[in-house]
Amino acid sequence: MESTYRNINHEGRGQDRLSSLPDDILTEIISRLSITSAISTSVLSHRWRHLWTGVTRIQFRTTPSTHRLSNILRHLTSPKLDVFKLEVLHHKHDYSKELQSCIRDNCRRNVQQVISDVLFPIPDCLLNCRSIVVLDLCGPFKREDVYEAVDIQLPNLKKLSLRFLNYLPPWLHSLHKSSPLLEDLTLRATKQPLNAMPSMNIFFPNLKSLVLGLFPYHVNSTPGVYPDFSIDAPQLTNLVTYGCVLPYRFCTNPTKLVKARIDLLMRKYTGFEGNSDELELHRFSEFFKGMSSIRKLELVVKKWQMNIFT
């Protein structure tokens, strides 16, 4: 950016077309840079000194020695924030307190997209921020009893991604009531099955893409005893599963489903001498009956896992 600016003004022969643009357009351009690069534009000239403070997108990559996020947010003058994206290169530092404050500040600016790969307790304000369209968070999330009483208000939410879960946040069960526009949902657990998995009805009338990985590896279980994950998404067009699919079933057949990637991982039983294969195959057949409209089906078989072909 700086070298380009100097080239266009070299000995006065070039026309400074960039700086001739209005401030709002320049701010939009700067907003598409990483926040570090945006701040560096302040050295170009006196006019550029404070332009970065009006950015509407924050993309921040940090290490424990360079966490300046709170200070940056204090200098922002924009009343809205389109994107807040945080990637941490090293996770040894505890960013919880800093992020709690930053997220609250973002909600006050009517943030639309929050994308973070950092573990932190989700503030209540993030679950009733009506401006949010995209929410992409990494766990494992800490259990918070206060979530039970949170009034979920995410009416504009279209994409939700919760990865590295170690339990299902209780507010997920009532999310369909406050997020009727949800189109893209990803729920993935850690390498271990979720603890005390409750039953859940995944009911979203406008859901088009669903990624499920709540049972990533062998699940020790009693035959015939399954948590019930019913999928009620009539507009679903794309389905991806990682790990065992046996807890999942279609409440209503998704007639618009055209693409799917399915793991053929089977459940492992402990303390059972009967023929569990028949139980497994029945569950598999019932699951695949719901895919009558499929056009592209990818079946994944891993040699090191017990699958339907073992």
DORO-835750 format. One record per residue (C-alpha): x negated, y, z negated. Coordinates in steps of 0.5 Angstrom, whole numbers. Last residue first. Example, Ala and Ser with C-alpha at 12.3 -4.5 7.8 and 13.67 -1.06 7.14 Angstrom:
- px, py, pz
- -27, -2, -14
- -25, -9, -16
***
This chain:
- px, py, pz
- 33, -110, -16
- 37, -107, -11
- 42, -103, -15
- 36, -100, -19
- 31, -101, -24
- 26, -96, -23
- 18, -97, -21
- 20, -99, -14
- 24, -92, -13
- 30, -92, -9
- 34, -86, -6
- 40, -86, -2
- 41, -81, 3
- 48, -80, 6
- 49, -75, 11
- 56, -75, 14
- 60, -76, 8
- 68, -76, 8
- 70, -82, 4
- 65, -80, -1
- 70, -82, -7
- 69, -89, -6
- 62, -88, -7
- 63, -87, -15
- 68, -93, -15
- 63, -98, -12
- 57, -96, -17
- 62, -97, -23
- 63, -104, -20
- 56, -105, -19
- 54, -103, -26
- 59, -108, -29
- 58, -114, -25
- 50, -113, -26
- 52, -113, -34
- 52, -121, -34
- 52, -122, -41
- 47, -123, -46
- 47, -116, -49
- 42, -113, -54
- 40, -107, -50
- 43, -105, -43
- 39, -102, -38
- 43, -97, -33
- 42, -97, -26
- 38, -92, -21
- 41, -92, -14
- 39, -84, -14
- 44, -80, -9
- 43, -75, -4
- 49, -72, -1
- 52, -69, 5
- 59, -68, 8
- 63, -67, 2
- 70, -63, 4
- 75, -69, 2
- 72, -68, -5
- 76, -74, -8
- 79, -72, -14
- 77, -74, -21
- 70, -76, -18
- 66, -80, -23
- 59, -79, -26
- 57, -83, -32
- 54, -89, -27
- 50, -84, -23
- 43, -86, -27
- 37, -81, -24
- 37, -75, -20
- 44, -73, -17
- 45, -69, -11
- 52, -67, -8
- 53, -62, -2
- 60, -60, 1
- 65, -59, -6
- 71, -55, -4
- 75, -60, -8
- 71, -60, -15
- 74, -64, -20
- 67, -68, -22
- 69, -73, -28
- 63, -74, -33
- 65, -79, -38
- 60, -82, -43
- 60, -89, -42
- 61, -95, -46
- 63, -101, -42
- 56, -105, -44
- 53, -102, -50
- 47, -97, -48
- 40, -96, -47
- 39, -90, -41
- 34, -92, -36
- 31, -85, -33
- 34, -78, -31
- 41, -78, -34
- 43, -71, -34
- 40, -70, -27
- 46, -67, -23
- 46, -62, -17
- 53, -59, -15
- 54, -55, -9
- 60, -52, -6
- 64, -51, -13
- 70, -46, -11
- 76, -50, -16
- 71, -51, -21
- 72, -57, -26
- 66, -61, -29
- 70, -65, -34
- 65, -67, -40
- 64, -73, -44
- 59, -72, -50
- 52, -74, -49
- 49, -75, -56
- 42, -73, -54
- 41, -72, -47
- 37, -77, -43
- 29, -76, -43
- 25, -73, -38
- 28, -67, -39
- 36, -66, -37
- 38, -62, -30
- 45, -59, -29
- 45, -55, -23
- 51, -51, -21
- 53, -47, -14
- 60, -44, -12
- 62, -41, -19
- 68, -36, -17
- 72, -38, -22
- 67, -37, -28
- 71, -35, -34
- 76, -41, -35
- 71, -46, -31
- 66, -44, -37
- 70, -47, -42
- 66, -54, -43
- 59, -50, -41
- 60, -46, -48
- 58, -52, -52
- 51, -52, -49
- 49, -59, -47
- 43, -62, -50
- 36, -63, -48
- 36, -59, -42
- 30, -58, -38
- 34, -54, -32
- 40, -50, -33
- 42, -47, -26
- 48, -43, -25
- 50, -39, -18
- 57, -35, -17
- 58, -32, -23
- 62, -26, -22
- 67, -27, -28
- 62, -29, -33
- 66, -27, -40
- 64, -33, -45
- 67, -31, -52
- 62, -33, -56
- 65, -37, -62
- 62, -44, -61
- 55, -40, -59
- 54, -38, -66
- 52, -45, -67
- 46, -44, -63
- 42, -50, -61
- 35, -49, -58
- 35, -49, -50
- 30, -54, -47
- 30, -50, -43
- 30, -47, -36
- 34, -41, -34
- 38, -39, -27
- 44, -35, -28
- 46, -31, -21
- 52, -27, -20
- 52, -23, -27
- 56, -17, -28
- 61, -19, -33
- 55, -20, -38
- 59, -24, -43
- 54, -30, -44
- 48, -25, -43
- 51, -21, -49
- 51, -27, -53
- 43, -28, -53
- 40, -34, -50
- 35, -37, -55
- 28, -37, -51
- 25, -42, -47
- 21, -39, -41
- 22, -40, -33
- 27, -34, -32
- 32, -32, -27
- 37, -27, -29
- 41, -24, -23
- 46, -19, -23
- 44, -14, -29
- 49, -9, -31
- 44, -4, -34
- 46, -6, -41
- 45, -13, -40
- 38, -12, -38
- 37, -8, -44
- 40, -14, -48
- 35, -19, -44
- 29, -15, -46
- 30, -15, -53
- 31, -23, -53
- 26, -23, -49
- 21, -20, -53
- 23, -24, -59
- 23, -31, -56
- 16, -30, -52
- 12, -35, -56
- 5, -36, -53
- 3, -43, -51
- 7, -42, -44
- 2, -40, -40
- 3, -37, -33
- 10, -34, -35
- 15, -33, -29
- 20, -28, -30
- 26, -25, -25
- 30, -20, -27
- 34, -18, -20
- 40, -13, -19
- 38, -8, -25
- 43, -2, -26
- 42, 5, -29
- 36, 6, -26
- 31, 10, -31
- 26, 5, -33
- 21, 7, -37
- 23, 3, -43
- 23, -3, -39
- 16, -3, -37
- 14, -2, -45
- 18, -9, -46
- 15, -12, -40
- 8, -11, -42
- 6, -18, -44
- -1, -18, -41
- -6, -22, -45
- -1, -28, -46
- 0, -29, -39
- 5, -25, -34
- 9, -26, -28
- 14, -20, -27
- 19, -19, -22
- 24, -13, -23
- 29, -11, -18
- 33, -4, -19
- 27, 0, -19
- 28, 7, -21
- 21, 8, -25
- 17, 6, -19
- 18, 13, -16
- 15, 17, -22
- 8, 18, -19
- 10, 18, -12
- 11, 25, -11
- 4, 27, -15
- 1, 22, -10
- -2, 15, -9
- -3, 13, -16
- 4, 12, -18
- 4, 6, -13
- 1, 2, -18
- 7, 1, -22
- 11, -2, -16
- 5, -7, -15
- 6, -9, -22
- 13, -10, -22
- 13, -15, -16
- 15, -11, -9
- 22, -11, -7
- 24, -5, -11
- 18, -1, -8
- 22, -1, -2
- 29, 1, -5
- 25, 7, -9
- 23, 9, -2
- 30, 9, 1
- 32, 13, -5
- 27, 18, -5
- 28, 20, 2
- 23, 18, 7
- 18, 23, 9
- 13, 19, 5
- 13, 13, 9
- 12, 17, 16
- 6, 21, 14
- 4, 23, 21
- -3, 21, 23
- -9, 26, 25
- -9, 29, 18
- -16, 27, 17
- -14, 20, 15
- -6, 21, 13
- -4, 15, 16
- -10, 11, 14
- -9, 13, 7
- -2, 11, 6
- -4, 4, 9
- -10, 3, 4
- -5, 5, -2
- 0, 0, 0
***
